[in-house]
Amino acid sequence: MIGKIEAIINEFYQKIDTYKKLEHDVEDIITTLLDLNQIKISNMTLRIKTEEALKNKILYKDKYDHIEEITDILGCRIVVLFESDVDRIFDLINENFEIIEIVDKRKKHKVNHIEFGYTSLHLVVKFTDSRCRLVEYQKYLDIQFEIQLRTVLQHAWAEVEHGLGYKSYYEPPMEIKRKLNRLAANLEILDEEFEDIRYGIALYNSSIDKAEKVLRTDINKDSIIAYVNNSPLLCEIIESIAKEHQLTIIKDANLISQQKLIAKLNFNGYQYIHELNDDIIKHQDTLRAIGTMMSGKIYEDEPTLNLYNTILWFSFIPVIKNLIVGHNGSSEEIPDSVILDTFKNNNMAIFNTLWK
């Protein structure tokens, strides 16, 4: 037995550079697949077995004669956010690798819910023959490796369960098993609920361009984009200003983040789109005048006008109102003419403050 272990370890070190290169290439390929298919994950880790772990596996299993027979020298674990992403990533792996073995531990309605932490999908795969015809991959022709897919909650459970160290030669007390069962069942429900919420959000976002739904939405980057894109008033304002100054209209939503417009609107009391819309309608003439002045000064050397500047211009108005009345006064009844005159007299100071 000792001689067999030494022989396999020698084979391992003879191929260690190949395994390191394989680790890099597998990570690169899977990362590219995830990016191309817009799948967000929690994390992905790859590891090559240590000599000690390899020795223990050979000794424990007592069935290996050569390094190629051990399928998890390289292991890749992908921790996803949602359970449905496990199936999506499986399809991608099936399309791009040759799957040798599937161990699906995601069985629902188990009698022993303590197994929740192990409800991952384990795959033994290798590079396809067609991929191995490429020079850079020829050395991987007979190398198998393992890919494990699980959700972030399943992974967290497995990590905590491992830390508890309850798995031993002795069965844990029934009271502890009942507690573990309850916790595992709750986490499984959470996984399902997150999936349902994700589906509901997707349905909601698919119709977020409808005006009545946008108006009921809280202020965030996506709702601001949808609101501005579908507001006849803001589109008309930007079109008239662009025509007056001979500017080309662009849509660069990065402005919203760069100028911290969400935080500025929230700071001034706007939590929902309908609140913002009501004041934009109320102060539309002032907004148009501010936009005209700002465009004439800022865009002399830049032939474009960003559609989302309309929100930046509007953000000046509550600041101006606060400047007029101070912190203790009411700004509701301030005439637009006063707001505009104040802006004209202080526009560069206001602009320098808000443009940061």
C-alpha positions, 0 to 999 in steps of 0.5 A: 500500500505504501508503495502504491501511495508513493507511486501515485504521489510521484505521478501527481508531482510530475503533473503538478504544472499541468494541474496548475495550468488546468486550474487557471484555464478552467477558471477563465472558461467558466468566468467567461461563460458566466459573464457572457450569460450574465449570471451573477454568483456569490463566489467561485473557488478552485483548489488542487488537492494537497499531498496530505489530502491526496494520501488520505484519499488513496489510503481511505478508498484503497482503489486507485492505482494511477493519478488519472483515476482520481477525479477530484485532484482539481476541484471547482466550487461555484456558489450561486445566489439562487437555486435556479442558477444551478440548472443554468450553470449546469446547462453551460457546463454540459455544453462546454465540457464532457460530463462523466458523472453527475451526483445530484444531492438536491433531492427535495422532501428528504426525511432527514433535513440535516442533509440540507447543507449537502444538497449541492450538484456534483459533476465530474467533467473533462475537456471535450475532445473537440476542445482538446484538439486545440494545441493549448488544451491537448495536455488535458485530454484524459484529466477529469476534475470536479465541479460543485454547484450550490446556493449561498445558503446551502454553502453557509449551512455546510460551513457552519455544520462543519464548524459544529463538528457534530458528525462523528462516530456517535450519533448526536442527541435527539434534541440536537438533531431536532434543532438541526432539522428545524434550522435546515428546513428553515434555510430550505424555505429561505432558498425557495422564498428568495427564488420566488422573490427573484421571479416576482422582481423580474416580473415587476421590472419587465413592466417598470416602463409603464408610467403608473407603475413607475410613479409608485416605485421608490427612487432608485437608479432603475426607476429614475431611468425608466421615469426620465425615459418615459416622461413626455415633459422631461423629453420635451424640455431636453429636446427644446434646450438641445435644439436651442443650443444645437446639441445632440441628445445622449442617454448616459445613465452613469450621470445618476451615480456620478452625481449621487442624484439618488442620495441628493433626492432622498436628502431633500425628502423625495422617496418615491417617483410620484413625489419627484414627478409632482414637483417637476410638474409644479416647477417645470418652467423653472426647471426649463430655465435652469436647464437652458442657462446651464446648457449654455454655460457648460456645453459650449465645447461639448456638442451633446446634452445628457437626457438625465441632466434634467434630474440634476437640474431639478436637484438644484431647486430644493437646495435653492428653496432651503437657501431662501427660507433657511432651515426653520422656514417653510419652502412650499409657498416660494414663487418660482420667480424667486427661485429662479432669481436666486439661482441666477444670482447664485448659480455658480455657487450652487452648481459647484456645490451640487456638481461634486 
